[in-house]
């Protein structure tokens, strides 16, 4: 087998493994649909679902633009709404309306239809696992709680830094202005005996 044959076989396997990869959003990895997850195209020609772009747009500090998560190119958002971005017509026109059923693979190994999203399936699996764990260990139910939002640090008033106070140094004994003896003695000792 030549190198060219090996490369052709590897390419064929790669296209067989992920034939629907171009129909999924690169942020959430859900398949595009024509409703909430419409394939919207940015000026840099990267395509993401409308729902993910809306989330990114809400995080932007300037409502008239959105940054591409792949190349960081800034795209102007028409009328400040992600819905007004152009659809990727290449994806919408070539979008498969049904999945091929001639393949003898079981239904679980086929990619989901566009209206069923991977995220929902993962959530359902996690919920089933949690329910099974709770049934097996009813005393450990407190470990499976839902996280709660914590206010951001910028919303809280700043606290002054808490540094330990410096150690107190003992000051040398003060000389009284009325008692010149220690000063005189010090001068005499330095200059010699009287």
BAFI-3210 file (N, C-alpha, C; in Angstrom, 3 decimals, decimal comma, padded with zeros to 6 digits):
// residues 194
n [1|2|3|4|5|6|7|8|9|10|11|12|13|14|15|16|17|18|19|20|21|22|23|24|25|26|27|28|29|30|31|32|33|34|35|36|37|38|39|40|41|42|43|44|45|46|47|48|49|50|51|52|53|54|55|56|57|58|59|60|61|62|63|64|65|66|67|68|69|70|71|72|73|74|75|76|77|78|79|80|81|82|83|84|85|86|87|88|89|90|91|92|93|94|95|96|97|98|99|100|101|102|103|104|105|106|107|108|109|110|111|112|113|114|115|116|117|118|119|120|121|122|123|124|125|126|127|128|129|130|131|132|133|134|135|136|137|138|139|140|141|142|143|144|145|146|147|148|149|150|151|152|153|154|155|156|157|158|159|160|161|162|163|164|165|166|167|168|169|170|171|172|173|174|175|176|177|178|179|180|181|182|183|184|185|186|187|188|189|190|191|192|193|194]
n.u [000,851|000,629|001,817|000,090|-002,311|-002,778|-003,171|-005,487|-007,290|-007,338|-008,465|-010,998|-011,995|-012,079|-014,052|-016,196|-016,501|-017,288|-019,580|-021,483|-020,347|-019,993|-022,452|-022,814|-022,630|-019,680|-019,276|-021,201|-021,539|-023,915|-026,367|-027,258|-030,406|-033,454|-034,694|-034,190|-031,456|-030,284|-027,967|-025,730|-023,722|-020,603|-018,667|-016,111|-016,506|-016,893|-019,114|-021,761|-024,239|-027,361|-028,233|-025,901|-024,386|-026,015|-025,725|-022,977|-023,083|-024,526|-022,646|-020,827|-019,367|-020,026|-022,875|-023,127|-021,424|-019,756|-017,466|-015,582|-015,300|-013,308|-011,354|-011,250|-012,099|-013,902|-017,294|-019,803|-022,987|-026,084|-028,624|-028,324|-028,994|-028,584|-030,131|-030,442|-028,116|-026,581|-027,816|-026,042|-026,186|-025,182|-025,031|-027,720|-029,105|-027,973|-028,572|-029,299|-032,455|-033,294|-031,846|-029,507|-030,779|-029,962|-027,699|-026,542|-026,215|-026,930|-029,597|-028,676|-026,036|-026,156|-026,045|-028,001|-031,269|-031,850|-033,505|-033,130|-030,817|-027,383|-026,632|-028,967|-029,307|-027,045|-027,602|-029,868|-028,748|-026,997|-028,834|-030,178|-028,091|-027,595|-030,021|-029,933|-027,697|-028,638|-030,681|-029,237|-027,620|-029,116|-028,425|-026,565|-027,587|-027,246|-024,983|-025,575|-026,426|-027,812|-025,786|-025,430|-025,728|-023,138|-022,647|-020,787|-017,353|-016,942|-019,309|-019,385|-018,525|-015,234|-012,828|-010,640|-007,173|-005,995|-003,435|-000,921|-000,266|002,683|005,445|005,883|008,458|010,770|011,415|014,453|015,631|014,467|016,188|016,163|015,581|016,434|018,343|021,491|023,546|023,919|024,457|026,709|028,524|028,823|030,092|032,446|033,615|034,176|036,007|038,077|039,757|039,094]
n.v [-001,176|002,140|005,388|007,367|005,965|005,320|007,874|008,650|006,771|007,460|010,026|009,354|007,895|009,910|011,636|009,923|009,551|012,035|013,264|015,236|017,398|019,999|021,053|021,838|024,006|025,662|026,544|025,620|023,063|021,978|020,935|022,957|024,603|025,834|027,622|028,556|028,058|029,107|029,205|031,693|034,056|035,638|038,643|037,729|035,314|033,101|030,749|030,509|029,395|031,122|031,413|031,106|033,263|035,355|035,187|035,793|038,385|039,743|039,882|041,678|044,918|046,936|047,474|047,478|045,790|042,595|040,188|037,733|034,436|032,778|034,074|036,644|038,847|041,848|042,215|044,181|044,597|044,531|046,862|046,377|043,725|040,277|038,606|039,899|039,441|037,952|034,807|031,738|030,691|028,550|026,506|026,349|025,677|023,239|021,680|018,628|017,177|014,818|011,961|009,597|006,350|003,991|002,925|000,316|000,910|001,130|003,169|004,778|005,396|007,090|010,535|013,025|014,237|017,518|019,024|017,884|018,336|018,031|019,028|018,925|016,179|015,438|016,703|015,276|012,736|013,269|013,955|011,526|009,920|011,194|010,726|007,948|007,649|008,907|007,198|004,942|005,820|007,244|008,893|010,623|012,759|015,459|016,118|016,507|019,119|022,056|024,523|027,908|031,302|033,619|036,917|039,145|040,171|042,813|044,037|044,206|046,240|047,609|046,254|047,476|046,634|044,123|044,324|043,139|045,016|046,978|045,863|047,247|049,385|049,840|052,995|054,869|055,948|059,115|062,165|064,537|068,019|069,579|068,193|068,018|066,249|063,478|064,095|065,748|063,998|062,195|063,766|064,382|061,858|061,301|063,267|062,951|062,781|065,344]
n.w [000,000|-000,906|000,110|-000,720|-000,981|001,692|002,798|001,408|002,376|005,100|004,924|003,963|006,130|008,055|007,034|007,157|009,893|010,977|009,467|009,804|010,972|010,014|010,389|012,967|015,787|016,750|019,286|021,214|020,307|019,395|016,996|014,187|013,759|012,309|013,914|016,993|016,943|014,602|011,902|012,076|010,377|010,750|009,942|009,500|008,380|009,980|011,457|013,762|016,150|016,591|019,222|020,825|019,863|020,673|023,438|023,648|022,635|024,583|026,565|025,613|025,851|024,178|022,353|019,574|018,305|017,937|019,084|017,388|018,562|017,643|015,927|016,938|015,488|015,074|014,561|013,134|014,500|013,053|013,763|016,482|017,121|017,212|015,746|013,332|011,935|009,028|007,769|007,367|004,335|002,923|004,782|005,637|003,275|002,570|004,663|006,242|006,078|007,062|008,641|007,347|006,942|005,928|006,912|008,978|011,682|015,211|016,590|018,674|018,085|015,948|014,909|016,653|015,672|014,231|016,025|018,481|020,946|021,785|024,248|025,807|025,963|027,412|029,843|030,626|030,981|033,109|035,107|035,381|036,333|038,784|040,092|040,295|041,955|044,255|044,974|045,579|047,677|050,024|052,161|051,245|049,869|050,102|048,727|046,107|045,076|043,575|042,062|043,210|042,169|042,772|043,782|041,704|042,155|041,554|042,196|044,895|047,749|047,997|050,230|052,760|052,709|054,901|056,772|058,983|061,915|062,277|064,303|067,583|068,369|070,954|072,176|072,591|075,836|076,758|076,918|079,384|079,030|081,148|082,454|081,857|082,269|081,186|078,532|078,778|079,970|077,901|076,048|077,402|077,675|075,113|074,421|076,211|079,531|082,080]
ca.u [000,000|001,451|001,491|-001,075|-003,477|-002,988|-003,742|-006,860|-008,096|-007,495|-009,435|-012,323|-012,435|-012,376|-015,347|-017,226|-016,679|-017,963|-020,165|-022,376|-019,597|-020,195|-023,798|-022,890|-022,028|-018,370|-019,268|-021,985|-021,509|-025,262|-026,660|-028,041|-031,778|-033,917|-035,422|-033,315|-030,044|-030,050|-026,535|-025,458|-022,367|-019,949|-017,906|-014,901|-017,019|-017,110|-020,546|-022,158|-025,697|-027,906|-028,326|-024,562|-023,999|-026,791|-025,061|-021,739|-023,438|-024,928|-021,433|-020,052|-019,592|-020,564|-023,945|-023,148|-020,442|-019,557|-016,158|-015,575|-014,551|-012,204|-010,278|-011,363|-012,507|-015,101|-018,342|-020,868|-024,289|-027,111|-029,723|-027,998|-029,665|-027,912|-031,099|-030,286|-026,923|-026,998|-027,739|-025,104|-027,079|-024,568|-025,422|-029,175|-029,568|-027,466|-028,865|-030,065|-033,762|-033,402|-030,573|-029,518|-031,168|-029,460|-026,580|-027,076|-025,818|-028,072|-030,040|-027,898|-024,759|-026,384|-026,186|-029,405|-031,904|-031,523|-034,239|-032,626|-029,477|-026,462|-026,629|-030,130|-029,052|-026,073|-028,296|-030,727|-027,886|-026,517|-029,951|-030,414|-027,006|-027,811|-031,147|-029,465|-026,814|-029,452|-031,409|-028,276|-027,095|-030,051|-027,848|-025,633|-028,342|-026,792|-023,863|-026,065|-027,223|-027,632|-024,967|-026,121|-024,900|-022,510|-022,460|-019,419|-016,515|-017,054|-020,533|-019,200|-017,651|-013,873|-012,409|-009,241|-006,330|-005,723|-002,039|-000,631|000,360|004,119|005,778|006,272|009,852|010,950|012,230|015,525|015,208|014,569|016,982|015,421|016,317|016,969|019,428|022,503|024,638|024,278|025,039|028,041|029,377|029,113|031,070|033,710|034,244|034,661|037,153|039,131|039,517|039,192]
ca.v [000,000|003,336|006,474|008,053|005,153|005,461|009,203|008,650|005,980|008,257|011,080|008,733|007,575|011,165|012,151|008,997|009,695|013,287|013,862|016,339|018,364|021,357|021,479|022,085|025,240|025,375|026,990|024,708|021,747|021,527|021,072|024,122|024,420|027,067|028,435|029,196|027,832|029,413|029,442|033,099|034,221|036,897|039,226|036,927|034,098|032,024|030,543|030,024|029,424|032,411|031,437|031,364|034,632|036,254|035,167|036,567|039,788|040,319|040,104|042,767|046,222|047,827|046,678|047,525|044,869|041,311|039,630|036,320|033,670|032,051|034,943|037,931|039,923|042,549|042,304|045,131|043,934|045,441|047,229|045,865|042,444|039,152|038,043|040,589|038,975|037,082|033,356|031,061|029,992|027,273|025,517|026,170|025,001|021,869|021,023|017,398|017,157|013,524|011,270|008,379|005,160|002,791|002,433|-000,615|001,264|001,352|004,557|005,539|005,845|008,119|011,865|013,356|015,112|018,904|019,620|017,318|018,886|017,275|019,574|018,385|014,771|015,366|017,065|014,158|011,676|013,673|013,855|010,108|009,446|011,736|010,014|006,609|007,774|009,235|005,993|004,021|006,428|008,311|009,810|011,533|013,626|016,846|016,344|016,758|020,339|022,937|025,684|029,191|032,411|034,474|038,223|039,358|040,941|044,236|044,566|044,346|047,373|047,143|046,224|047,889|045,459|043,876|043,995|043,175|046,274|046,759|045,698|048,490|049,429|050,647|054,174|055,055|056,854|060,525|063,008|065,700|069,239|070,182|067,359|067,918|065,356|062,396|064,674|066,226|062,830|061,612|064,627|064,247|060,577|061,321|064,169|062,553|063,208|066,803]
ca.w [000,000|-001,016|001,036|-001,270|-000,632|003,134|003,021|000,893|003,306|006,321|004,619|003,860|007,491|008,758|006,592|007,621|011,335|011,329|008,265|010,153|011,781|009,505|010,759|014,401|016,298|017,339|020,682|022,062|019,654|019,064|015,578|013,809|013,301|011,674|014,887|017,987|016,635|013,192|011,660|011,767|009,878|011,088|008,839|009,296|007,748|010,941|011,670|015,084|016,286|017,036|020,682|021,378|019,521|021,537|024,746|023,510|022,410|025,871|027,364|025,020|026,470|023,142|021,735|018,113|017,738|018,605|018,772|017,000|019,556|017,013|015,438|017,647|014,583|015,539|013,549|013,447|014,632|012,533|014,673|017,819|017,342|016,560|014,803|012,052|011,230|007,917|007,924|006,483|003,408|002,534|005,789|005,673|002,062|002,521|005,935|006,011|006,731|007,740|008,752|006,535|007,703|005,269|007,707|009,971|013,044|016,101|016,661|019,658|017,543|014,943|015,501|016,896|014,694|014,576|017,139|019,731|021,090|022,629|025,608|026,507|026,231|028,505|031,080|031,001|031,499|034,430|036,045|035,635|037,200|040,125|040,692|040,652|043,112|045,425|045,363|046,181|048,905|050,411|053,148|050,580|048,975|050,207|047,812|044,756|045,106|042,434|042,438|043,240|041,700|043,769|043,147|041,246|043,067|041,243|042,789|046,335|048,071|048,273|051,624|052,892|052,965|056,317|057,006|060,420|062,311|062,486|065,727|068,258|068,799|072,163|071,888|073,578|076,906|076,386|077,809|079,831|078,702|082,365|082,984|080,800|082,643|080,258|077,341|079,131|080,152|076,603|075,391|078,113|077,373|073,748|074,291|077,140|080,905|082,262]
c.u [000,897|000,986|000,237|-002,362|-003,815|-003,648|-005,199|-007,782|-008,357|-008,511|-010,851|-012,865|-012,829|-013,727|-016,472|-017,523|-017,476|-018,595|-021,030|-021,669|-019,811|-021,572|-023,933|-022,146|-020,720|-018,245|-019,963|-022,019|-022,901|-025,477|-027,505|-029,475|-032,240|-034,668|-034,453|-031,843|-029,759|-028,565|-026,290|-023,984|-021,838|-019,177|-016,649|-015,221|-017,068|-018,606|-020,794|-023,674|-026,137|-027,937|-026,962|-024,107|-024,772|-026,157|-023,766|-022,036|-023,840|-023,724|-020,590|-020,367|-020,139|-021,603|-023,936|-022,141|-020,389|-018,203|-016,257|-014,765|-013,378|-011,054|-010,288|-011,710|-013,812|-016,077|-019,398|-022,202|-025,367|-028,264|-029,553|-028,690|-028,961|-028,834|-030,943|-028,994|-027,356|-026,873|-026,676|-025,938|-026,495|-025,002|-026,924|-029,697|-029,138|-027,808|-029,705|-031,385|-034,000|-032,024|-030,622|-029,835|-030,677|-028,298|-027,110|-026,666|-027,048|-028,378|-029,213|-026,608|-024,929|-026,463|-027,658|-029,965|-031,708|-032,273|-033,868|-031,170|-028,660|-026,500|-027,787|-029,919|-028,069|-026,731|-029,181|-029,906|-027,386|-027,627|-030,254|-029,346|-027,201|-028,957|-030,736|-028,580|-027,610|-030,239|-030,477|-027,798|-028,026|-029,460|-026,924|-026,350|-027,849|-025,633|-024,323|-026,977|-026,917|-026,784|-025,782|-025,167|-024,376|-022,310|-020,994|-018,665|-016,642|-018,303|-020,395|-018,298|-016,252|-013,555|-010,969|-008,395|-006,029|-004,287|-001,804|000,061|001,838|004,425|006,230|007,721|009,943|011,862|013,318|015,067|015,446|015,409|016,171|016,214|016,922|018,171|020,477|023,595|024,899|024,918|026,464|028,985|029,779|030,154|032,420|034,395|034,799|035,907|038,289|038,853|039,692|040,491]
c.v [001,240|004,394|007,219|007,298|005,288|006,802|009,258|007,881|006,748|009,378|010,524|008,393|008,835|011,719|011,231|009,201|010,940|013,930|015,078|017,431|019,796|021,908|021,720|023,357|024,882|025,893|025,959|023,279|021,149|021,733|022,319|023,700|025,759|027,971|029,140|029,107|028,025|029,706|030,877|033,260|035,603|037,410|038,423|035,568|032,900|031,966|029,939|030,092|030,763|032,510|031,737|032,789|035,650|036,326|035,970|038,059|040,472|040,614|041,260|044,085|047,239|047,047|046,664|046,568|043,584|040,771|038,151|035,537|032,894|032,989|036,338|039,112|040,533|042,703|043,294|044,391|044,897|045,628|046,630|044,541|041,351|038,522|038,658|040,238|038,031|035,605|032,815|030,194|028,672|026,171|025,278|025,443|023,542|021,077|019,775|017,427|015,843|012,896|010,004|007,164|003,883|002,173|001,512|-000,303|001,413|002,842|005,390|006,073|006,885|009,485|012,209|014,225|016,552|019,460|018,998|017,724|018,044|017,736|019,002|016,921|014,613|015,709|015,926|013,016|012,017|013,563|012,402|009,533|009,940|011,018|008,613|006,660|008,086|008,026|005,002|004,522|007,554|009,284|010,824|012,496|015,070|017,138|016,725|017,977|021,170|024,131|026,964|030,276|033,220|035,825|038,437|040,249|042,439|044,854|044,792|045,539|046,862|047,216|046,708|046,653|045,336|043,397|043,979|044,488|046,010|046,621|047,033|048,381|050,288|051,808|054,309|056,030|058,300|061,272|064,247|066,947|069,886|069,408|067,174|066,901|064,234|062,942|065,135|065,056|062,246|062,446|064,467|062,938|060,588|062,184|063,814|063,057|064,710|067,270]
c.w [000,000|-000,025|000,579|-000,920|000,850|003,442|002,550|001,830|004,604|006,098|004,551|005,240|008,243|008,327|007,022|009,098|011,698|010,100|008,569|010,947|011,311|009,863|012,253|014,762|016,988|018,764|021,562|021,522|019,471|017,573|015,338|013,519|012,741|012,629|015,829|017,614|015,152|012,987|011,203|011,412|010,255|009,874|008,518|008,672|008,683|011,245|013,042|015,170|016,896|018,556|021,316|021,074|020,357|022,920|024,704|023,374|023,709|026,750|026,841|025,720|025,463|022,335|020,208|017,486|018,546|018,153|018,442|018,028|018,965|016,675|016,066|016,735|015,091|014,369|014,021|013,451|014,137|013,519|016,067|018,134|016,543|015,517|013,408|011,330|010,111|008,278|006,977|005,543|002,943|003,503|005,750|004,440|002,024|003,770|005,701|006,782|007,454|007,763|007,925|007,400|007,050|006,041|008,804|011,401|013,927|016,209|017,629|019,068|016,446|015,611|015,663|015,777|015,135|015,773|018,480|019,861|022,046|024,071|026,419|026,863|027,386|029,832|031,558|031,583|032,897|035,469|036,381|036,561|038,626|040,828|041,123|041,895|044,372|045,902|046,051|047,537|049,354|051,421|052,501|049,638|049,020|049,259|046,412|044,751|043,866|042,871|042,367|042,795|042,879|043,104|042,794|042,229|042,798|041,862|044,290|046,629|048,399|049,763|051,706|053,192|054,452|056,465|058,509|060,762|062,596|063,978|066,317|068,712|070,052|071,823|072,948|074,652|076,499|077,415|078,160|079,464|079,937|082,891|081,892|081,105|081,635|078,995|077,620|079,308|078,814|075,883|076,055|077,759|075,975|073,634|075,243|078,533|081,043|082,822]
res [x|x|x|x|x|x|x|x|x|x|x|x|x|x|x|x|x|x|x|x|x|x|x|x|x|x|x|x|x|x|x|x|x|x|x|x|x|x|x|x|x|x|x|x|x|x|x|x|x|x|x|x|x|x|x|x|x|x|x|x|x|x|x|x|x|x|x|x|x|x|x|x|x|x|x|x|x|x|x|x|x|x|x|x|x|x|x|x|x|x|x|x|x|x|x|x|x|x|x|x|x|x|x|x|x|x|x|x|x|x|x|x|x|x|x|x|x|x|x|x|x|x|x|x|x|x|x|x|x|x|x|x|x|x|x|x|x|x|x|x|x|x|x|x|x|x|x|x|x|x|x|x|x|x|x|x|x|x|x|x|x|x|x|x|x|x|x|x|x|x|x|x|x|x|x|x|x|x|x|x|x|x|x|x|x|x|x|x|x|x|x|x|x|x]
***
